[in-house]
């Protein structure tokens, strides 16, 4: 399937559910019995570990959200005001870029709870989800986590925005009566939550389309016989 196809099913599939990082997203310890009784990593947990590793690596790289075909964040509704600088297209574009950059901090904060949620996926879910839609694992994981990703992001985003004192974000916030940096962080966390799951869904779909690229014999076998 093409990259554009993966993008389309990632957004569709994930919305139906509502989805140092390499150290946080290590292979879950839980395992299942393989051929001959050998202990093998659960294939669904392995799939989602690799998908999240790939997604977080993309999103936490410089301009990761901004350059992603599925994860670029539009201006939160909070800033939909035709007031002062917010009425100027160039200023709005600059503000959008700044917020996408801050979202990278939020993604870093979300890595650990996402890894914990992968480890907690029941082994009984593995076969059904492996046989499901191209983003079945992402949709399940997002549903199970609920607001946990948003809640992990908010304090990290507020601290980053406050510490940076970025003039564009500061000016934009000052134009909104009664709006605080906590409000901005909350709005950005909600948008980044959607974006993050879109990226994970696309990564999951890519692995399902080409499992051989993982060089993981167990996962390759599991996906080919699903």
Secondary structure as UniProt FT lines:
FT   HELIX           3..15
FT   TURN            16..17
FT   HELIX           21..23
FT   TURN            24..25
FT   STRAND          31..33
FT   HELIX           35..37
FT   STRAND          39..41
FT   HELIX           43..59
FT   TURN            62..63
FT   HELIX           64..67
FT   TURN            69..71
FT   HELIX           77..79
FT   HELIX           84..87
FT   HELIX           89..119
FT   HELIX           123..125
FT   HELIX           126..130
FT   TURN            134..135
FT   HELIX           136..145
FT   TURN            146..147
FT   HELIX           148..164
FT   HELIX           167..174
FT   TURN            177..178
FT   HELIX           181..209
FT   HELIX           211..214
FT   HELIX           217..224
//
